[in-house]
Amino acid sequence: MLGSTHGTLTTTSRPARVTACGRHPGPAVHGTTTTAEDTDVSGRPLFSDVPDLDRLFHPRTMAVIGASETEGKPNTAITRQLIDWAERVGARVHPVHPTRTTVFGLPCHASVRDLPERVDLAVLLVGDPAPVLEELREVRARFVVVFASGFAETGAEGATAQTRLTAALQGSGTRLLGPNTNLNAFERFRDDLDGPAIALITQSGHQGRPVFALQELGIRLSHWAPTGNEADLECADFLSYFATRPEVGAIAAYVEGLKDGRAFLLAADRAARHKVPVVMVKVGRTETGARTAATHTGKLTGADDVVDAAMRQYGVIRVNGLDELQDTAALLARARPPRAQGVAVYSISGGTGAHFADLASAAGLDLPVLSAAKQNELHQWIPGYLSVANPVDNGGHPVGDWRGRKIIDAVLADPSVGVLVCPITGPFPPLSDRLARDLVDAAEKTDKLICVVWGSPVGTEDAYRTTLLGSSRVATFRTFANCVTAVRAYLDHHRFTDGYRSPFDDAPRTLSPSARKARALLRPGEQLSEHAAKQLLRAYGIRVPREQLVTSAAAAVRAAGQIGYPVVMKASGPRLGHKSELGLVRIGLTSASQVRDTYRELTEIARYEELPLDGVLVCQLVGQGVEMTVGITHDPLFGPTVTVGLGGVLVEVLDDTAVRVPPFGEDHARAMLGELRGRALLDGVRGAPPTDVDALVETVLRVQRMALELGDGLAGLDVNPLVVLERGQGAVALDALAVCR
């Protein structure tokens, strides 16, 4: 196994700051100060420093507080493990216990204040850590690990107690890992393995065990960060730190909840800039999973569709299971960048090849048809009645002699092939032994990726245990599904990072003139009428129909004449959400009498329903197009988010939407459209003309700017429908709903 916006809303960007570790947007750390240059228009950070965690993982001095050598006590086993770990990393250990003079032959100190030197790392084996934290603050300990539980994971009272822990160290420079963490950081890592390593982050220690066990298959593990309740140090801190470590080839994480959405994005951004893959299991997809995660770690899990979109936006690879986490992280840590995107499937069975090809194609992998010349070459060694177009079926016998290696080399030589996958569904010595050896030997000679799926449920065969797992160049899997998942992640990661432009580079630093106009229109705590909401859109240059707000039938008739028949009439008021359902919309009015009568009808309905109006809108009737929706919502983790999707009634029927977390640029706005199942409607179907996608993208970017600049005053915005007209004719917001904070 292997180991931009447009017009007045143009943004300005500058290169990311550079340190010895490279370009470095990432999570904030204690003592870090930000300037206006380092924040976007909403005041949120765009850059921060990589936390220095070297002395956490490689301390020079370590104190074990509550150390014990009394047999049978839990603290004794922990103390022994900590002393062994300290010896391996070269740290001096200082046991601390009020009634002991020695612990395992080491001098024991009665109090933290008696320690003979400054401590890099203090590990607390006490039930109540609060008093000890005060002492550690006094002696300026660099890092503290708290194992004790009973804090935020237990509810409100525990959360209050956890807040007191962080308050005890606030401003001291001492960093806290935990509480409710464990001994995973002090495991015995194998030091006889080489190559790029996996760095592991878990909020539940047991869930990291499968990744830790990869060492038994020859995969190097460099760090394990068990973050627990994340009272201080959090997942984002470790993501940012690991992304700058030269030995780390991939970061694997099991996350139940994110403490700070912005810090997570900054850390993921740093990993993407450094081209370090991040593979993550994030629980909370379901209501039950989210509830269980909250009781375990005491953190928000976040709306899963927003979390999922944010991960894709920054290239975090989300997988569903720990087996996928193992296999995908191992492949990404050690495989060289792909030479091509094509995947070739090579097997001894047509059925096996077809099965794998179906799964690979369904996952979006490219299985290129090999050229006629390449197929003719392969038929030198493979019977002519077998298909070699891709998948390549050799029929079985060629793998048992010199022909097997010739076939492998020939497929790898094809310029369209970047990955060769060979599924071996079961052992069939001596052919399977020869095939495994040929694949391993070929992998040593090529810079292309070779993957093997060893399908035997036994796993004790020499071809598997010795030949395949003994190779650092072949990626070996046990299931088709995991191989497909990992290969797709591998190709996607390199494609993503090769063209990566940080969304933070597109963040506006200064308020636009639009913001000043729009803020004057906000009404704190109120829902705006359609007329007022459209004024917000106008302030940001978003096109709305020609319309007038009138308060009499006569004024309505005059307005219709000025706008031009036919017209649309709608009641406008702060409490009107679904006007059509209340009968408060009329379309296609063609005469003054119709307008006059409609005005009276609309006001009568509103009076009967006791709905206050600020008037009636007389609007231009806009031509046909594709109805879309664009909106702003607030996520508890990430703040304002922007959504785009099919509009009108389809938004409720199909729920076909895509989400991004600002800031983002034009490339992400276009990518959002590509995620929609109904994307083809914008290109024209059944004779309909292509629509003005550029105008839709510009509208999305303007709404994003609104989200950033009005985030503190705008709780939500729903532009629906936004009619996207024929190419070159723009997009028009026919209706809008805005809620102020």
Buried (B, 14 or more C-beta within 10 A) or exposed (E): BBBBBBEEBEBEBEEBBEEEBEBBBBBBBEEBEBEEEBBBBBEBBBBBBBBEBEBBBEBBBBBBBBBBBEEEEEBBEBBBBBBEBBEEBEBBBBBBBEEBEEBBEBEBBEEBEEBEEEBBBBBBBBEEBBEBBEBBBEBEBBBBBBBBBBBBBBEEEBBEBBEEBEEBBEEBEBBBBBBBBBBBBBBEBEEEBEBBBBBBBBBBBEBBEBBBEBBEBBBBBBBBBBBBBBBBBBBBBBBBBBBBBEEBBBBBBBBBBBBBBBBBBBBBBBBBBBBBBBBBBBBBBEEEBBEBBBEBBBBBBBBBBBBBBBBBBBBBBBBEEBBBBBBBBBBBBBBEBBBBBBBBBBBBBBEBBBBBBEBBEEEEBBBBEBEEEBBEBBEEBBEEEBEBBBBBBBBBBBBBEEBBBBBBBBBBEBEBBBBBBBBBBEBBEEBBBBBBBBBBBBBEEBEBBBBBBBBBEEEEBBBBEEBBBBBBBBBBBBBBBBBBBBBBBBBBBBEBBEEBBBBBBBBBBEBBEBBEBBBEBBBEEBBBBBBBBBBBBBBBBBBBBBBBBBEEBEBBBBBBEEBEBBBBBBBBBBEBEEBEEBEBBBEEBEEBEBBBBBBEBBBEBBEEEEBEBBBBBBBBBBEEBBBBBBBBBBBEBBBBBBBBBBBBEBBEEEEBBBBBBBBBBBBBBBBBBEBBEBBEBBEBEEEBBBBBBBBBBBBBBBBBBBBBBBBEBBBBBBBBBBBBBBBEBBBBBBBBBBBBB
